[in-house]
Amino acid sequence: MVVLNVSEDIEAKIRRLRELGKASVEPEAPKTAKPPVKKPPKKPRPVGSIRERERRKRILIGASIVIIVILIISIGAYIYMENRAAQELTQAKNKKLAEVNTYFKPGSELMNTTFGKNARDELIRKINAAQTVDEVQSIDVKAAYQEAWNQYQAYLEEQKRLEMERQLNQTKKEKISQIEAQFSQLLAMPLPDNLKKKVIDSLNSLEEQVMSATSEQQVNAVNADPYLLELWREYYYYVIDTIPTQNVILERDNVKKIVTKAEAKSILGGILDYRELIQYKVYKVEFVDIALVLSRDKINGAFLAPGDKIMIFAKNATNAPFKEIVNEGYVELVLLPTQAGTISVNEAQSQTSSSSTTSSTQYSEQHNTQYTPGDTSITNGQAISDIYTNSQTASQSASASYSYTVDLTEILKAIAAGKIQASEDVKEQLRAYGWEIVDLEKESGMLVLDPNTQFLIIVKVPSIFVPDILSNQQYLYIAKVAT
């Protein structure tokens, strides 16, 4: 700049003047004393030399004064220039500091971080340490702010990346735990070796998919449901195939049904959610005989025969709905109650005869005489009637009655004790007695036994239904399956 060049020229001149002043003012260095030399006698100086000497002296004094004045002026100018430069430097620094405060506002987002604080402190240090205005003006506050902001944004991006990575790892960990929990129930089952290997391979494959995912969306997109549905279905088919009988029992929500193996696979194969599929249980069918004492109105009117296929229902309250207990069972035996084993017969016979004889004789006679004297007619009549009646009645009657009572229970006891002759004939007659009396009811259309008559019925049912039957024994209804 022009100001700086002028200042530098003045400083150079001042230095030269100082050197010149020192040269004129400083005394000469003392010389080494020499042995006195005998001087020749002085000659008288001429007047012109004295005047020359005085003139030189005045010149030296004037030059000294000029030099002193110049020095004073130079020093004043120097001080002025120095003060002016310092003032300009201070103004430049204040302006630069204001610019720093404009960019690095206290309380701003950047100033709440070490990046902003460190950048501001560094700028202030540089500004305060600057010696010239050019140094101050060369400090780029905007660039420093932008650099600090970029560092802060890079820091935020890094923190965001680390947080996303942490969240991704946490999501992966949770997803793997979820998948392992889903597979744990299946692995707890008695799986055959080949199926168990398939389950473990599927589990490992899903875990690899989770670990190789690069985003939470990819992690959440890993779905174990299709794998589990196929594996659970395969396990159920394995259980069904290992059951030796042709039928199996399917249970869901405490409702049990006997179905064929093909029907069981069809039902399970139509389910599309493994959570619904695992609600089913498969059991082997093992039939047992169980005896029930029920009124005839609860066992199809007792119109049952051994071998009939039946279903059993229960209704344990007045307004409660009927609940299916057994969907397939068979009748083994029906026994008549004690009331049906007692026979009371009353027979009566009567004969009546009667005869009646009646005879009747009747005789009648009538006479009429008429006279006509003049205009007057006179009639005289006479009637005679005789009736004879004869009747005879005879009647005869005869009657006879008897009654007897037979207790079949006592007859059975007597047969068992060997106290009845021709016991085989009696037993043969008794074998058909129970069924004949019920058949006679159907044929005659008359209800002989009371609807509340208790019958003992022995049914053949799968063993798994027995607890349900016994717990609802007082509320059971037996229905015959129509063929």
Protein Blocks (a to p, Z undefined) as FASTA:
>chain_A
ZZlmmmmmmmmmmmmmmmmmmmmmpccddddddddddddddddddfklmmmmmmmmmmmm
mmmmmmmmmmmmmmmmmmmmmmmmmmmmmmmmmmmmmmmmmmmgghiaklmpmklmmmmm
mmmmmmmmpcbfklmmmpcfklmmmmmmmmmmmmmmmmmmmmmmmmmmmmmmmmmmmmmm
mmmmmmmpccdfklmmmmmmmmmmmmmmmmmpcbfklmmmpcfklmmmmmmmmmmmmmmm
mpmbfbdcddeehiacdddfklmmmmmmmpcbfklmmmpccdddddddddddddfklngn
opacehiacdddddfbfklccddfblcdcdfbdcddfklmpccddddddddddddddddd
dddddddddddehjbdcdddddddddddddddddddddddddddddfklmmmmmmnopag
hklmmmmmmmmmmmmmmmmmmmnopafbafklccdddddddfklmmmmmmmmmmcccddd
dZZ
